């Protein structure tokens, strides 16, 4: 099904791209019934493992199995090298930006970014001013969303620096695809992602290594009703650390403890999966019961580390996103390796007028929204929907940005017994502590509805495994690295 979009598997002339040859040859040996059976086995595996997500406000049951496609997306080594360098550069600059705006604010005084844009952002936390953050690593876990344009190049669509999710699906998809195409997986020379929990734990521990040789790490979850609770429990189990809710924590004399059957035990590092507003009712939202009273004061005193640091959200604000190439240039003196998508700031009157006059061509997003909510996909919206959104834009232009509608690249998916292309994006995960590490894999999200560009699982999207190929791979070494660890780790 040729079209405008770049296809991951096939070139414009219909030839199979070299890195997909192995997979295509294997698919051609399987009949439709065999493919359907493998897809059903994959879905049954997810069901038995309880790999779910929650859709808030759904009319039916909110607990759902995330749709997963059995065909992996494949990225060759040379392309991944560019992605890895670009993401490392980007997170390094964003951490420097956060250290600056919560410190001397040089970038604001030099007029690189409008002062009011940063200081008035809902995610800017004045409580973080002049606080020490180890290694100046504010965003310890980052999940940047990449898309491939029609020219074949990768672009950054947005950065996720608050509490990015999806890594559990990356790991689960790997386990599933390795079982679905075991021979092809071994022959392809796929780089392993199974070390992610160990890398995450090492990153978290490095944040308190200056004063604690063997720090106690915990995962803080909002609870079982959170949409990503499965991921919280999954990562805690793989890292071998406690999974806690706010009521499990006690703060005394600016020290944080967790309740155990043997009494209180000190906590040094909290990998929080709770939004800023709910961390501490004494410092943020007073009606919150998800965090612990006094937690932020303990953080301020330097007796506990919260990862990601509160206030990191200002760096992934969709309006600040437009200035990231300038941020990279300001702090590093380099051009961005991975470019942004062209972005219009509706806060600027001239840009607002242009967006309003071309709503049928733009994707318009609320600067603080996520999950596919608060956005308009102009080409796919009705005239009524565009008219209503235009009124919202005029009423609060500072709350919106607009981007041209980009044809996301397509990858093969099994849909109702047929192999058809569906639009995909890419969410790699980057860890930042005493060093920056890019996981050699990613979550590929899929817009499963024909023609849709919305990949979010809450909006009908799904996912698939991502195979990053090693350059001149030592197959035996890769097989060993990809072998499941004892104790059930995939």
PEKA-V586472 format. One record per residue. RES is the residue in three letters. PHI is phi in whole degrees, 0 to 359 (NA if undefined). Layout:
BEGIN
res=RES phi=PHI
res=RES phi=PHI
END
This chain:
BEGIN
res=UNK phi=NA
res=UNK phi=294
res=UNK phi=198
res=UNK phi=290
res=UNK phi=293
res=UNK phi=288
res=UNK phi=261
res=UNK phi=293
res=UNK phi=262
res=UNK phi=242
res=UNK phi=285
res=UNK phi=299
res=UNK phi=274
res=UNK phi=93
res=UNK phi=287
res=UNK phi=286
res=UNK phi=295
res=UNK phi=307
res=UNK phi=286
res=UNK phi=257
res=UNK phi=303
res=UNK phi=301
res=UNK phi=294
res=UNK phi=298
res=UNK phi=300
res=UNK phi=289
res=UNK phi=300
res=UNK phi=292
res=UNK phi=271
res=UNK phi=253
res=UNK phi=277
res=UNK phi=299
res=UNK phi=295
res=UNK phi=295
res=UNK phi=297
res=UNK phi=298
res=UNK phi=296
res=UNK phi=293
res=UNK phi=297
res=UNK phi=295
res=UNK phi=297
res=UNK phi=299
res=UNK phi=295
res=UNK phi=296
res=UNK phi=298
res=UNK phi=296
res=UNK phi=297
res=UNK phi=294
res=UNK phi=277
res=UNK phi=73
res=UNK phi=280
res=UNK phi=228
res=UNK phi=219
res=UNK phi=245
res=UNK phi=252
res=UNK phi=287
res=UNK phi=82
res=UNK phi=288
res=UNK phi=287
res=UNK phi=268
res=UNK phi=304
res=UNK phi=278
res=UNK phi=273
res=UNK phi=227
res=UNK phi=280
res=UNK phi=292
res=UNK phi=298
res=UNK phi=227
res=UNK phi=265
res=UNK phi=281
res=UNK phi=276
res=UNK phi=285
res=UNK phi=270
res=UNK phi=241
res=UNK phi=238
res=UNK phi=289
res=UNK phi=299
res=UNK phi=293
res=UNK phi=289
res=UNK phi=294
res=UNK phi=302
res=UNK phi=293
res=UNK phi=300
res=UNK phi=298
res=UNK phi=294
res=UNK phi=294
res=UNK phi=288
res=UNK phi=298
res=UNK phi=300
res=UNK phi=294
res=UNK phi=291
res=UNK phi=300
res=UNK phi=292
res=UNK phi=292
res=UNK phi=295
res=UNK phi=293
res=UNK phi=298
res=UNK phi=295
res=UNK phi=298
res=UNK phi=286
res=UNK phi=290
res=UNK phi=264
res=UNK phi=234
res=UNK phi=277
res=UNK phi=58
res=UNK phi=299
res=UNK phi=295
res=UNK phi=282
res=UNK phi=293
res=UNK phi=276
res=UNK phi=73
res=UNK phi=291
res=UNK phi=234
res=UNK phi=302
res=UNK phi=303
res=UNK phi=292
res=UNK phi=296
res=UNK phi=277
res=UNK phi=289
res=UNK phi=263
res=UNK phi=294
res=UNK phi=302
res=UNK phi=272
res=UNK phi=284
res=UNK phi=247
res=UNK phi=297
res=UNK phi=296
res=UNK phi=272
res=UNK phi=302
res=UNK phi=60
res=UNK phi=266
res=UNK phi=280
res=UNK phi=240
res=UNK phi=306
res=UNK phi=61
res=UNK phi=53
res=UNK phi=262
res=UNK phi=285
res=UNK phi=258
res=UNK phi=279
res=UNK phi=231
res=UNK phi=233
res=UNK phi=235
res=UNK phi=279
res=UNK phi=266
res=UNK phi=247
res=UNK phi=230
res=UNK phi=253
res=UNK phi=280
res=UNK phi=295
res=UNK phi=277
res=UNK phi=90
res=UNK phi=271
res=UNK phi=270
res=UNK phi=230
res=UNK phi=274
res=UNK phi=273
res=UNK phi=194
res=UNK phi=251
res=UNK phi=236
res=UNK phi=244
res=UNK phi=274
res=UNK phi=225
res=UNK phi=297
res=UNK phi=239
res=UNK phi=115
res=UNK phi=292
res=UNK phi=295
res=UNK phi=289
res=UNK phi=300
res=UNK phi=289
res=UNK phi=292
res=UNK phi=297
res=UNK phi=297
res=UNK phi=300
res=UNK phi=291
res=UNK phi=291
res=UNK phi=294
res=UNK phi=280
res=UNK phi=284
res=UNK phi=232
res=UNK phi=298
res=UNK phi=293
res=UNK phi=298
res=UNK phi=301
res=UNK phi=293
res=UNK phi=287
res=UNK phi=288
res=UNK phi=75
res=UNK phi=274
res=UNK phi=288
res=UNK phi=282
res=UNK phi=247
res=UNK phi=295
res=UNK phi=277
res=UNK phi=307
res=UNK phi=302
res=UNK phi=292
res=UNK phi=294
res=UNK phi=297
res=UNK phi=298
res=UNK phi=297
res=UNK phi=296
res=UNK phi=296
res=UNK phi=295
res=UNK phi=296
res=UNK phi=287
res=UNK phi=235
res=UNK phi=293
res=UNK phi=290
res=UNK phi=230
res=UNK phi=224
res=UNK phi=286
res=UNK phi=226
res=UNK phi=292
res=UNK phi=272
res=UNK phi=257
res=UNK phi=225
res=UNK phi=253
res=UNK phi=258
res=UNK phi=246
res=UNK phi=290
res=UNK phi=127
res=UNK phi=292
res=UNK phi=270
res=UNK phi=285
res=UNK phi=298
res=UNK phi=249
res=UNK phi=300
res=UNK phi=306
res=UNK phi=295
res=UNK phi=300
res=UNK phi=292
res=UNK phi=297
res=UNK phi=292
res=UNK phi=299
res=UNK phi=294
res=UNK phi=291
res=UNK phi=278
res=UNK phi=73
res=UNK phi=236
res=UNK phi=293
res=UNK phi=257
res=UNK phi=236
res=UNK phi=253
res=UNK phi=304
res=UNK phi=291
res=UNK phi=275
res=UNK phi=256
res=UNK phi=229
res=UNK phi=248
res=UNK phi=221
res=UNK phi=53
res=UNK phi=60
res=UNK phi=242
res=UNK phi=255
res=UNK phi=230
res=UNK phi=247
res=UNK phi=282
res=UNK phi=228
res=UNK phi=292
res=UNK phi=256
res=UNK phi=106
res=UNK phi=282
res=UNK phi=227
res=UNK phi=292
res=UNK phi=246
res=UNK phi=252
res=UNK phi=228
res=UNK phi=245
res=UNK phi=275
res=UNK phi=270
res=UNK phi=247
res=UNK phi=244
res=UNK phi=296
res=UNK phi=314
res=UNK phi=302
res=UNK phi=251
res=UNK phi=294
res=UNK phi=211
res=UNK phi=293
res=UNK phi=279
res=UNK phi=251
res=UNK phi=235
res=UNK phi=287
res=UNK phi=289
res=UNK phi=269
res=UNK phi=283
res=UNK phi=242
res=UNK phi=269
res=UNK phi=256
res=UNK phi=221
res=UNK phi=297
res=UNK phi=91
res=UNK phi=297
res=UNK phi=291
res=UNK phi=295
res=UNK phi=294
res=UNK phi=294
res=UNK phi=299
res=UNK phi=283
res=UNK phi=83
res=UNK phi=263
res=UNK phi=208
res=UNK phi=247
res=UNK phi=253
res=UNK phi=238
res=UNK phi=292
res=UNK phi=297
res=UNK phi=303
res=UNK phi=91
res=UNK phi=292
res=UNK phi=300
res=UNK phi=295
res=UNK phi=278
res=UNK phi=247
res=UNK phi=302
res=UNK phi=293
res=UNK phi=280
res=UNK phi=295
res=UNK phi=310
res=UNK phi=298
res=UNK phi=260
res=UNK phi=300
res=UNK phi=302
res=UNK phi=291
res=UNK phi=297
res=UNK phi=298
res=UNK phi=294
res=UNK phi=293
res=UNK phi=271
res=UNK phi=251
res=UNK phi=66
res=UNK phi=229
res=UNK phi=279
res=UNK phi=295
res=UNK phi=289
res=UNK phi=254
res=UNK phi=286
res=UNK phi=281
res=UNK phi=282
res=UNK phi=307
res=UNK phi=229
res=UNK phi=252
res=UNK phi=268
res=UNK phi=291
res=UNK phi=292
res=UNK phi=271
res=UNK phi=307
res=UNK phi=293
res=UNK phi=288
res=UNK phi=298
res=UNK phi=299
res=UNK phi=295
res=UNK phi=294
res=UNK phi=298
res=UNK phi=282
res=UNK phi=226
res=UNK phi=301
res=UNK phi=287
res=UNK phi=248
res=UNK phi=249
res=UNK phi=259
res=UNK phi=249
res=UNK phi=231
res=UNK phi=287
res=UNK phi=296
res=UNK phi=253
res=UNK phi=272
res=UNK phi=207
res=UNK phi=74
res=UNK phi=85
res=UNK phi=269
res=UNK phi=65
res=UNK phi=223
res=UNK phi=236
res=UNK phi=261
res=UNK phi=311
res=UNK phi=298
res=UNK phi=258
res=UNK phi=267
res=UNK phi=281
res=UNK phi=301
res=UNK phi=295
res=UNK phi=297
res=UNK phi=294
res=UNK phi=295
res=UNK phi=295
res=UNK phi=291
res=UNK phi=299
res=UNK phi=295
res=UNK phi=296
res=UNK phi=298
res=UNK phi=293
res=UNK phi=287
res=UNK phi=214
res=UNK phi=297
res=UNK phi=294
res=UNK phi=271
res=UNK phi=225
res=UNK phi=232
res=UNK phi=226
res=UNK phi=225
res=UNK phi=301
res=UNK phi=291
res=UNK phi=254
res=UNK phi=284
res=UNK phi=302
res=UNK phi=296
res=UNK phi=244
res=UNK phi=221
res=UNK phi=291
res=UNK phi=223
res=UNK phi=270
res=UNK phi=232
res=UNK phi=52
res=UNK phi=85
res=UNK phi=248
res=UNK phi=265
res=UNK phi=228
res=UNK phi=283
res=UNK phi=224
res=UNK phi=289
res=UNK phi=224
res=UNK phi=234
res=UNK phi=218
res=UNK phi=239
res=UNK phi=284
res=UNK phi=240
res=UNK phi=242
res=UNK phi=253
res=UNK phi=222
res=UNK phi=217
res=UNK phi=285
res=UNK phi=207
res=UNK phi=255
res=UNK phi=231
res=UNK phi=260
res=UNK phi=296
res=UNK phi=283
res=UNK phi=182
res=UNK phi=193
res=UNK phi=268
res=UNK phi=267
res=UNK phi=262
res=UNK phi=235
res=UNK phi=275
res=UNK phi=287
res=UNK phi=283
res=UNK phi=304
res=UNK phi=83
res=UNK phi=287
res=UNK phi=250
res=UNK phi=265
res=UNK phi=262
res=UNK phi=297
res=UNK phi=299
res=UNK phi=289
res=UNK phi=244
res=UNK phi=95
res=UNK phi=272
res=UNK phi=220
res=UNK phi=210
res=UNK phi=206
res=UNK phi=288
res=UNK phi=238
res=UNK phi=263
res=UNK phi=264
res=UNK phi=276
res=UNK phi=276
res=UNK phi=277
res=UNK phi=49
res=UNK phi=295
res=UNK phi=274
res=UNK phi=302
res=UNK phi=298
res=UNK phi=295
res=UNK phi=292
res=UNK phi=299
res=UNK phi=295
res=UNK phi=294
res=UNK phi=271
res=UNK phi=288
res=UNK phi=302
res=UNK phi=284
res=UNK phi=295
res=UNK phi=95
res=UNK phi=95
res=UNK phi=295
res=UNK phi=293
END
